[in-house]
Amino acid sequence: MSHTPASIFAQLNVDLGERSYPIIIGSELLTDVELIRSLPGKRIAIVTNTVVAPLYLERLSATLEAAGKQCVPIVLPDGEEEKNAENLMAIFTALLEQKCDRKITLLALGGGVIGDMTGFAAATYMRGVPFVQVPTTLLAQVDSSVGGKTAINHPLGKNMIGAFYQPQLVLADTATLAALPDRELSAGLAEVIKHGAIIDAAFFNWLEENIYLLRARDAGALAYAIRRSCEIKAEVVRQDERESGLRAILNFGHTFGHAIEAGLGYGEWLHGEAVGCGMVMAADLSVRMGYLSPAEQARLVALVKAAGLPTTAPNLGESRWLDLMEVDKKNEGGQIKFILLKPLGSTSITAAPADLLSATLTACTHP
């Protein structure tokens, strides 16, 4: 089998002392034998799903073999609703059946769900084995594969059971984005927009000017958006690995977004769709709190819409909204904490008066 060398666009480092690791962004990384040879361990368990496996499992397995490594494939069902204890146990069962020891490396080949579950499995199998992220969706490449947050969902709350466990390497192969459905591409753009909105107003401006290039899958625009998003997230994680303060700003749009996902049932909306709509709701609340101008709010709503994301939330009923938002890892002392824009490009983490929150829920949901 012939292998064309990868085209590497960028290499960044997530600086966490002895837990530091590189993020390599490029095209055709899955067929780069020398790069794959550098993965830790001789045996690699590839955890993937029924959608990604037909696209990339054979290709990556062949590269691993050419690099002198043994491959243990584990294929799970696809979907946010599958990010549960049952499928976590399925990973452990496969590893034990294959007599995988401490030297096994778990490789997540897929989107955020596969990355989160594989990372949690790696953190807990034999009390911790090496872990590599190979994200195949835009959302995973710009967000969930970086930073070591791993988890499964519980029927009562999203990502409530998990661990902080850093990968040893992230390989973001932009060639995998060619097969991504438009809806999934838009979902990934939500997290890209988030990074600009919370920390980098100049990047937000760039996104406004280039959103149509990104949706058209322009290679240069996508490579830049992925790199800048990873730089932003890596810097936040470096400063606050375990979310004791600053890192919570990465949850902009997520308090409302997670409520949408849980309220409708996991998988009904994609995570990025819920986050996009959640950012619109958070911007509305930011205006009501006096933190954000209506003009900046309009810019955010326009960009979310231009990305192909929903801007009106489902009507879950106010009491249901509040119940769902009360189950959130950011909350303290029974108060719902929101990440709000103050102004665009910076944030404030705060509780909100009940009347203003109620007004946002009314204004932003379907009648």
DADAKA-V535176 format. One record per residue. N is the residue number from 1. RES is the residue in one small letter. PHI is phi in whole degrees, 0 to 359 (NA if undefined). OMEGA is omega in degrees with one decimal (NA if undefined). D_FIRST is the distance of its C-alpha to the first C-alpha in Angstrom with 2 decimals. Layout:
n=N res=RES phi=PHI omega=OMEGA d_first=D_FIRST
n=N res=RES phi=PHI omega=OMEGA d_first=D_FIRST
This chain:
n=1 res=m phi=NA omega=-179.7 d_first=0.00
n=2 res=s phi=274 omega=-178.8 d_first=3.81
n=3 res=h phi=235 omega=174.4 d_first=6.55
n=4 res=t phi=272 omega=179.0 d_first=10.00
n=5 res=p phi=300 omega=-178.9 d_first=12.83
n=6 res=a phi=289 omega=170.9 d_first=15.13
n=7 res=s phi=260 omega=-177.9 d_first=18.50
n=8 res=i phi=267 omega=-178.4 d_first=21.06
n=9 res=f phi=274 omega=-174.5 d_first=24.40
n=10 res=a phi=200 omega=171.2 d_first=26.47
n=11 res=q phi=228 omega=-179.9 d_first=26.82
n=12 res=l phi=242 omega=177.3 d_first=29.98
n=13 res=n phi=235 omega=171.7 d_first=31.55
n=14 res=v phi=269 omega=-168.9 d_first=33.51
n=15 res=d phi=270 omega=-179.3 d_first=36.34
n=16 res=l phi=229 omega=179.6 d_first=37.69
n=17 res=g phi=61 omega=-176.5 d_first=38.57
n=18 res=e phi=290 omega=177.3 d_first=36.78
n=19 res=r phi=262 omega=179.3 d_first=34.93
n=20 res=s phi=295 omega=178.4 d_first=33.50
n=21 res=y phi=203 omega=179.2 d_first=29.85
n=22 res=p phi=271 omega=167.1 d_first=27.68
n=23 res=i phi=246 omega=178.8 d_first=26.57
n=24 res=i phi=251 omega=-179.4 d_first=23.58
n=25 res=i phi=247 omega=-179.4 d_first=23.50
n=26 res=g phi=187 omega=-179.0 d_first=20.76
n=27 res=s phi=248 omega=178.9 d_first=18.18
n=28 res=e phi=63 omega=178.4 d_first=14.49
n=29 res=l phi=293 omega=-176.0 d_first=15.25
n=30 res=l phi=294 omega=-179.3 d_first=13.23
n=31 res=t phi=251 omega=-178.8 d_first=9.88
n=32 res=d phi=270 omega=-173.3 d_first=11.69
n=33 res=v phi=299 omega=-177.8 d_first=10.85
n=34 res=e phi=296 omega=179.0 d_first=14.26
n=35 res=l phi=296 omega=-178.8 d_first=16.14
n=36 res=i phi=293 omega=177.0 d_first=14.97
n=37 res=r phi=297 omega=-177.8 d_first=15.80
n=38 res=s phi=282 omega=178.5 d_first=19.27
n=39 res=l phi=296 omega=-179.9 d_first=19.98
n=40 res=p phi=291 omega=172.8 d_first=22.95
n=41 res=g phi=89 omega=-179.6 d_first=22.75
n=42 res=k phi=266 omega=179.1 d_first=20.55
n=43 res=r phi=256 omega=-178.1 d_first=20.72
n=44 res=i phi=239 omega=173.5 d_first=19.97
n=45 res=a phi=268 omega=178.8 d_first=21.62
n=46 res=i phi=270 omega=175.5 d_first=20.18
n=47 res=v phi=261 omega=-177.7 d_first=23.22
n=48 res=t phi=215 omega=179.3 d_first=22.70
n=49 res=n phi=229 omega=-173.2 d_first=24.55
n=50 res=t phi=292 omega=177.2 d_first=24.51
n=51 res=v phi=271 omega=-175.9 d_first=23.98
n=52 res=v phi=281 omega=-175.9 d_first=21.16
n=53 res=a phi=307 omega=-179.8 d_first=19.20
n=54 res=p phi=297 omega=-177.8 d_first=18.20
n=55 res=l phi=276 omega=-166.9 d_first=17.04
n=56 res=y phi=229 omega=-173.4 d_first=15.06
n=57 res=l phi=296 omega=-178.4 d_first=15.13
n=58 res=e phi=296 omega=-178.9 d_first=11.95
n=59 res=r phi=298 omega=-178.8 d_first=10.04
n=60 res=l phi=290 omega=178.6 d_first=12.01
n=61 res=s phi=299 omega=179.4 d_first=11.89
n=62 res=a phi=296 omega=178.9 d_first=8.14
n=63 res=t phi=293 omega=177.9 d_first=8.87
n=64 res=l phi=300 omega=179.9 d_first=12.03
n=65 res=e phi=297 omega=179.0 d_first=10.72
n=66 res=a phi=297 omega=179.5 d_first=8.60
n=67 res=a phi=272 omega=176.7 d_first=11.99
n=68 res=g phi=81 omega=-179.1 d_first=13.91
n=69 res=k phi=247 omega=176.5 d_first=15.60
n=70 res=q phi=265 omega=-173.2 d_first=16.87
n=71 res=c phi=240 omega=174.5 d_first=16.93
n=72 res=v phi=242 omega=-178.1 d_first=20.09
n=73 res=p phi=278 omega=176.0 d_first=19.93
n=74 res=i phi=230 omega=-174.9 d_first=23.38
n=75 res=v phi=250 omega=-177.7 d_first=23.92
n=76 res=l phi=254 omega=173.2 d_first=27.37
n=77 res=p phi=293 omega=-176.4 d_first=29.35
n=78 res=d phi=265 omega=170.2 d_first=29.32
n=79 res=g phi=128 omega=178.6 d_first=32.40
n=80 res=e phi=302 omega=-178.8 d_first=34.94
n=81 res=e phi=292 omega=-179.9 d_first=37.16
n=82 res=e phi=267 omega=-178.4 d_first=34.54
n=83 res=k phi=275 omega=-170.0 d_first=34.88
n=84 res=n phi=222 omega=-176.6 d_first=37.29
n=85 res=a phi=297 omega=-178.9 d_first=38.26
n=86 res=e phi=299 omega=-179.7 d_first=37.04
n=87 res=n phi=285 omega=172.9 d_first=33.39
n=88 res=l phi=299 omega=177.9 d_first=33.76
n=89 res=m phi=296 omega=177.9 d_first=34.95
n=90 res=a phi=298 omega=176.5 d_first=32.01
n=91 res=i phi=296 omega=-179.4 d_first=29.69
n=92 res=f phi=299 omega=-179.4 d_first=32.01
n=93 res=t phi=300 omega=179.9 d_first=32.19
n=94 res=a phi=298 omega=-179.3 d_first=28.43
n=95 res=l phi=295 omega=-178.9 d_first=28.32
n=96 res=l phi=290 omega=178.2 d_first=31.31
n=97 res=e phi=299 omega=180.0 d_first=30.10
n=98 res=q phi=273 omega=179.6 d_first=26.90
n=99 res=k phi=54 omega=179.4 d_first=29.29
n=100 res=c phi=283 omega=-178.6 d_first=27.81
n=101 res=d phi=258 omega=-178.3 d_first=29.98
n=102 res=r phi=300 omega=-176.0 d_first=30.87
n=103 res=k phi=275 omega=179.6 d_first=27.67
n=104 res=i phi=293 omega=170.9 d_first=25.56
n=105 res=t phi=249 omega=175.9 d_first=24.21
n=106 res=l phi=268 omega=179.8 d_first=24.52
n=107 res=l phi=243 omega=179.0 d_first=22.13
n=108 res=a phi=270 omega=178.9 d_first=23.54
n=109 res=l phi=247 omega=-178.0 d_first=21.07
n=110 res=g phi=160 omega=-178.5 d_first=23.46
n=111 res=g phi=270 omega=-174.3 d_first=26.81
n=112 res=g phi=297 omega=-178.8 d_first=30.07
n=113 res=v phi=295 omega=178.7 d_first=30.94
n=114 res=i phi=297 omega=180.0 d_first=27.80
n=115 res=g phi=299 omega=-178.8 d_first=28.16
n=116 res=d phi=295 omega=-177.7 d_first=31.85
n=117 res=m phi=289 omega=-179.7 d_first=31.55
n=118 res=t phi=295 omega=178.5 d_first=28.67
n=119 res=g phi=298 omega=178.9 d_first=30.59
n=120 res=f phi=293 omega=176.3 d_first=33.75
n=121 res=a phi=298 omega=179.9 d_first=32.07
n=122 res=a phi=295 omega=-179.4 d_first=30.74
n=123 res=a phi=293 omega=-170.6 d_first=34.25
n=124 res=t phi=245 omega=179.0 d_first=35.89
n=125 res=y phi=292 omega=-177.1 d_first=33.66
n=126 res=m phi=50 omega=178.3 d_first=35.30
n=127 res=r phi=66 omega=173.0 d_first=37.11
n=128 res=g phi=127 omega=176.4 d_first=34.09
n=129 res=v phi=231 omega=-178.8 d_first=30.45
n=130 res=p phi=299 omega=-169.8 d_first=27.95
n=131 res=f phi=216 omega=179.3 d_first=26.69
n=132 res=v phi=233 omega=178.1 d_first=24.02
n=133 res=q phi=258 omega=171.5 d_first=24.24
n=134 res=v phi=236 omega=-174.9 d_first=21.34
n=135 res=p phi=288 omega=-177.0 d_first=23.61
n=136 res=t phi=247 omega=174.9 d_first=22.38
n=137 res=t phi=244 omega=178.8 d_first=25.84
n=138 res=l phi=298 omega=-178.2 d_first=28.04
n=139 res=l phi=301 omega=-179.8 d_first=30.78
n=140 res=a phi=290 omega=-178.8 d_first=28.71
n=141 res=q phi=291 omega=-175.9 d_first=27.28
n=142 res=v phi=265 omega=-171.8 d_first=30.82
n=143 res=d phi=216 omega=-164.8 d_first=32.80
n=144 res=s phi=289 omega=-179.2 d_first=32.10
n=145 res=s phi=281 omega=-174.8 d_first=29.13
n=146 res=v phi=251 omega=170.6 d_first=31.38
n=147 res=g phi=115 omega=170.4 d_first=34.45
n=148 res=g phi=78 omega=174.3 d_first=34.04
n=149 res=k phi=276 omega=179.5 d_first=36.01
n=150 res=t phi=232 omega=-176.2 d_first=34.88
n=151 res=a phi=186 omega=163.9 d_first=36.81
n=152 res=i phi=238 omega=177.3 d_first=37.37
n=153 res=n phi=272 omega=171.7 d_first=40.01
n=154 res=h phi=240 omega=179.4 d_first=43.31
n=155 res=p phi=308 omega=-179.0 d_first=45.30
n=156 res=l phi=267 omega=-179.6 d_first=47.93
n=157 res=g phi=183 omega=-176.2 d_first=45.75
n=158 res=k phi=275 omega=175.1 d_first=42.32
n=159 res=n phi=58 omega=-175.4 d_first=40.47
n=160 res=m phi=277 omega=-177.5 d_first=43.52
n=161 res=i phi=236 omega=-175.6 d_first=41.82
n=162 res=g phi=186 omega=-178.6 d_first=39.27
n=163 res=a phi=208 omega=167.5 d_first=38.83
n=164 res=f phi=276 omega=-177.2 d_first=38.09
n=165 res=y phi=209 omega=-172.8 d_first=34.91
n=166 res=q phi=282 omega=171.9 d_first=32.76
n=167 res=p phi=289 omega=174.8 d_first=28.95
n=168 res=q phi=267 omega=-176.7 d_first=27.52
n=169 res=l phi=193 omega=171.1 d_first=25.13
n=170 res=v phi=239 omega=176.2 d_first=24.61
n=171 res=l phi=248 omega=179.7 d_first=21.38
n=172 res=a phi=260 omega=-178.2 d_first=22.38
n=173 res=d phi=268 omega=-175.9 d_first=19.48
n=174 res=t phi=294 omega=178.1 d_first=21.47
n=175 res=a phi=297 omega=-179.6 d_first=18.71
n=176 res=t phi=290 omega=-178.4 d_first=19.52
n=177 res=l phi=287 omega=-179.8 d_first=23.03
n=178 res=a phi=299 omega=-177.1 d_first=22.14
n=179 res=a phi=269 omega=-175.3 d_first=22.14
n=180 res=l phi=285 omega=175.1 d_first=25.30
n=181 res=p phi=301 omega=-178.7 d_first=28.43
n=182 res=d phi=306 omega=-178.6 d_first=31.24
n=183 res=r phi=298 omega=178.9 d_first=33.43
n=184 res=e phi=289 omega=177.1 d_first=30.97
n=185 res=l phi=298 omega=178.0 d_first=30.59
n=186 res=s phi=301 omega=-180.0 d_first=34.41
n=187 res=a phi=301 omega=177.8 d_first=34.65
n=188 res=g phi=293 omega=179.5 d_first=32.59
n=189 res=l phi=297 omega=177.9 d_first=34.86
n=190 res=a phi=301 omega=-178.2 d_first=37.78
n=191 res=e phi=288 omega=175.8 d_first=36.68
n=192 res=v phi=295 omega=178.3 d_first=36.04
n=193 res=i phi=301 omega=179.6 d_first=39.59
n=194 res=k phi=306 omega=-177.1 d_first=40.93
n=195 res=h phi=299 omega=176.9 d_first=39.83
n=196 res=g phi=293 omega=-175.1 d_first=41.70
n=197 res=a phi=297 omega=-172.7 d_first=44.72
n=198 res=i phi=271 omega=-167.0 d_first=45.34
n=199 res=i phi=216 omega=-170.7 d_first=44.74
n=200 res=d phi=216 omega=-177.2 d_first=43.82
n=201 res=a phi=298 omega=179.2 d_first=46.00
n=202 res=a phi=293 omega=176.5 d_first=44.38
n=203 res=f phi=294 omega=176.9 d_first=40.96
n=204 res=f phi=300 omega=177.4 d_first=42.77
n=205 res=n phi=301 omega=-180.0 d_first=44.17
n=206 res=w phi=299 omega=180.0 d_first=40.73
n=207 res=l phi=295 omega=177.4 d_first=39.50
n=208 res=e phi=302 omega=-177.3 d_first=42.53
n=209 res=e phi=282 omega=-170.6 d_first=41.65
n=210 res=n phi=241 omega=-174.3 d_first=37.90
n=211 res=i phi=300 omega=-178.5 d_first=37.70
n=212 res=y phi=287 omega=173.5 d_first=37.02
n=213 res=l phi=296 omega=179.5 d_first=34.14
n=214 res=l phi=296 omega=-179.8 d_first=32.65
n=215 res=r phi=292 omega=176.9 d_first=33.15
n=216 res=a phi=275 omega=177.2 d_first=31.54
n=217 res=r phi=64 omega=174.4 d_first=28.42
n=218 res=d phi=298 omega=-171.8 d_first=28.95
n=219 res=a phi=300 omega=-178.6 d_first=26.13
n=220 res=g phi=294 omega=179.9 d_first=28.60
n=221 res=a phi=295 omega=179.3 d_first=31.22
n=222 res=l phi=297 omega=-179.3 d_first=28.93
n=223 res=a phi=300 omega=179.8 d_first=27.52
n=224 res=y phi=293 omega=-178.7 d_first=31.17
n=225 res=a phi=297 omega=178.8 d_first=32.43
n=226 res=i phi=293 omega=-178.3 d_first=29.83
n=227 res=r phi=299 omega=-177.0 d_first=30.53
n=228 res=r phi=294 omega=178.0 d_first=34.28
n=229 res=s phi=298 omega=179.6 d_first=34.33
n=230 res=c phi=294 omega=177.2 d_first=32.44
n=231 res=e phi=299 omega=-178.5 d_first=34.84
n=232 res=i phi=297 omega=-177.5 d_first=37.81
n=233 res=k phi=295 omega=-179.6 d_first=36.75
n=234 res=a phi=300 omega=-179.7 d_first=35.74
n=235 res=e phi=292 omega=178.0 d_first=39.17
n=236 res=v phi=295 omega=-179.7 d_first=41.05
n=237 res=v phi=295 omega=178.3 d_first=39.21
n=238 res=r phi=302 omega=-176.7 d_first=39.93
n=239 res=q phi=280 omega=-174.4 d_first=43.60
n=240 res=d phi=208 omega=-172.8 d_first=43.85
n=241 res=e phi=299 omega=-170.8 d_first=41.04
n=242 res=r phi=252 omega=172.3 d_first=42.97
n=243 res=e phi=57 omega=176.3 d_first=44.67
n=244 res=s phi=272 omega=-179.8 d_first=48.18
n=245 res=g phi=197 omega=-172.0 d_first=49.07
n=246 res=l phi=306 omega=-172.3 d_first=47.10
n=247 res=r phi=300 omega=179.2 d_first=43.80
n=248 res=a phi=302 omega=-178.8 d_first=45.68
n=249 res=i phi=296 omega=177.6 d_first=45.64
n=250 res=l phi=292 omega=178.1 d_first=41.96
n=251 res=n phi=268 omega=175.7 d_first=43.49
n=252 res=f phi=306 omega=-179.2 d_first=45.15
n=253 res=g phi=86 omega=-172.1 d_first=45.25
n=254 res=h phi=276 omega=179.8 d_first=44.05
n=255 res=t phi=297 omega=174.7 d_first=47.51
n=256 res=f phi=292 omega=-175.6 d_first=48.14
n=257 res=g phi=297 omega=179.2 d_first=44.47
n=258 res=h phi=297 omega=177.8 d_first=44.17
n=259 res=a phi=296 omega=177.1 d_first=47.48
n=260 res=i phi=299 omega=-178.3 d_first=46.11
n=261 res=e phi=299 omega=-177.8 d_first=43.04
n=262 res=a phi=289 omega=-176.4 d_first=45.17
n=263 res=g phi=291 omega=179.1 d_first=48.04
n=264 res=l phi=273 omega=-172.6 d_first=46.05
n=265 res=g phi=103 omega=-176.7 d_first=43.80
n=266 res=y phi=306 omega=177.2 d_first=40.36
n=267 res=g phi=100 omega=-179.8 d_first=37.81
n=268 res=e phi=293 omega=169.1 d_first=40.47
n=269 res=w phi=253 omega=171.2 d_first=39.83
n=270 res=l phi=291 omega=-179.3 d_first=36.61
n=271 res=h phi=306 omega=-178.7 d_first=37.27
n=272 res=g phi=295 omega=176.2 d_first=36.92
n=273 res=e phi=296 omega=179.6 d_first=39.32
n=274 res=a phi=294 omega=178.7 d_first=41.85
n=275 res=v phi=293 omega=178.2 d_first=41.51
n=276 res=g phi=302 omega=178.0 d_first=41.99
n=277 res=c phi=294 omega=178.1 d_first=45.13
n=278 res=g phi=298 omega=177.3 d_first=46.17
n=279 res=m phi=294 omega=177.1 d_first=46.11
n=280 res=v phi=299 omega=180.0 d_first=48.42
n=281 res=m phi=293 omega=179.1 d_first=50.75
n=282 res=a phi=294 omega=177.3 d_first=50.70
n=283 res=a phi=293 omega=176.8 d_first=51.53
n=284 res=d phi=300 omega=179.1 d_first=54.43
n=285 res=l phi=294 omega=178.1 d_first=55.74
n=286 res=s phi=299 omega=178.2 d_first=55.33
n=287 res=v phi=294 omega=-179.1 d_first=57.62
n=288 res=r phi=297 omega=178.7 d_first=60.15
n=289 res=m phi=278 omega=179.9 d_first=60.23
n=290 res=g phi=83 omega=-177.2 d_first=60.98
n=291 res=y phi=268 omega=-169.7 d_first=57.78
n=292 res=l phi=229 omega=178.8 d_first=56.03
n=293 res=s phi=280 omega=175.8 d_first=57.47
n=294 res=p phi=302 omega=179.4 d_first=57.22
n=295 res=a phi=293 omega=178.5 d_first=55.59
n=296 res=e phi=291 omega=175.4 d_first=52.72
n=297 res=q phi=301 omega=-179.3 d_first=52.45
n=298 res=a phi=298 omega=178.2 d_first=52.18
n=299 res=r phi=296 omega=-179.6 d_first=49.34
n=300 res=l phi=296 omega=-179.4 d_first=47.36
n=301 res=v phi=299 omega=-179.0 d_first=48.02
n=302 res=a phi=296 omega=-179.1 d_first=47.05
n=303 res=l phi=290 omega=177.3 d_first=43.71
n=304 res=v phi=299 omega=179.7 d_first=42.87
n=305 res=k phi=295 omega=-179.6 d_first=43.80
n=306 res=a phi=296 omega=178.4 d_first=41.81
n=307 res=a phi=283 omega=179.3 d_first=38.71
n=308 res=g phi=87 omega=-175.9 d_first=39.18
n=309 res=l phi=252 omega=178.6 d_first=40.61
n=310 res=p phi=290 omega=179.1 d_first=43.77
n=311 res=t phi=240 omega=175.5 d_first=46.92
n=312 res=t phi=239 omega=-174.4 d_first=49.35
n=313 res=a phi=273 omega=174.5 d_first=49.15
n=314 res=p phi=293 omega=-180.0 d_first=49.93
n=315 res=n phi=271 omega=-178.5 d_first=53.51
n=316 res=l phi=272 omega=-173.4 d_first=53.30
n=317 res=g phi=90 omega=-170.9 d_first=57.00
n=318 res=e phi=301 omega=-176.9 d_first=58.24
n=319 res=s phi=294 omega=177.7 d_first=58.83
n=320 res=r phi=292 omega=175.1 d_first=55.34
n=321 res=w phi=306 omega=-175.5 d_first=53.83
n=322 res=l phi=295 omega=177.5 d_first=55.88
n=323 res=d phi=303 omega=-177.0 d_first=55.01
n=324 res=l phi=292 omega=-178.5 d_first=51.29
n=325 res=m phi=285 omega=177.2 d_first=51.54
n=326 res=e phi=286 omega=175.7 d_first=53.64
n=327 res=v phi=264 omega=-175.5 d_first=50.61
n=328 res=d phi=214 omega=-174.2 d_first=48.75
n=329 res=k phi=294 omega=-178.9 d_first=47.74
n=330 res=k phi=281 omega=-172.2 d_first=49.42
n=331 res=n phi=293 omega=178.7 d_first=52.81
n=332 res=e phi=223 omega=175.5 d_first=55.62
n=333 res=g phi=57 omega=177.0 d_first=58.97
n=334 res=g phi=80 omega=179.4 d_first=58.46
n=335 res=q phi=266 omega=175.6 d_first=57.98
n=336 res=i phi=283 omega=179.0 d_first=55.05
n=337 res=k phi=258 omega=179.1 d_first=53.47
n=338 res=f phi=247 omega=169.4 d_first=51.95
n=339 res=i phi=265 omega=-177.5 d_first=49.83
n=340 res=l phi=244 omega=178.7 d_first=51.69
n=341 res=l phi=274 omega=-177.8 d_first=51.32
n=342 res=k phi=211 omega=-16.0 d_first=54.10
n=343 res=p phi=273 omega=177.6 d_first=53.53
n=344 res=l phi=299 omega=-178.0 d_first=50.14
n=345 res=g phi=100 omega=173.6 d_first=47.88
n=346 res=s phi=210 omega=-168.0 d_first=49.61
n=347 res=t phi=225 omega=169.8 d_first=50.54
n=348 res=s phi=222 omega=176.8 d_first=53.23
n=349 res=i phi=258 omega=-170.7 d_first=52.80
n=350 res=t phi=204 omega=168.0 d_first=55.90
n=351 res=a phi=279 omega=-178.4 d_first=57.66
n=352 res=a phi=232 omega=175.9 d_first=59.13
n=353 res=p phi=302 omega=-174.7 d_first=62.61
n=354 res=a phi=304 omega=-176.7 d_first=62.66
n=355 res=d phi=291 omega=179.7 d_first=64.23
n=356 res=l phi=289 omega=177.1 d_first=61.62
n=357 res=l phi=297 omega=178.2 d_first=58.74
n=358 res=s phi=299 omega=179.9 d_first=60.46
n=359 res=a phi=295 omega=177.1 d_first=60.83
n=360 res=t phi=296 omega=-179.5 d_first=57.09
n=361 res=l phi=299 omega=178.6 d_first=56.21
n=362 res=t phi=291 omega=-174.6 d_first=58.62
n=363 res=a phi=291 omega=-169.1 d_first=57.50
n=364 res=c phi=259 omega=-177.6 d_first=53.73
n=365 res=t phi=251 omega=175.1 d_first=53.53
n=366 res=h phi=301 omega=-179.3 d_first=53.90
n=367 res=p phi=297 omega=NA d_first=57.60
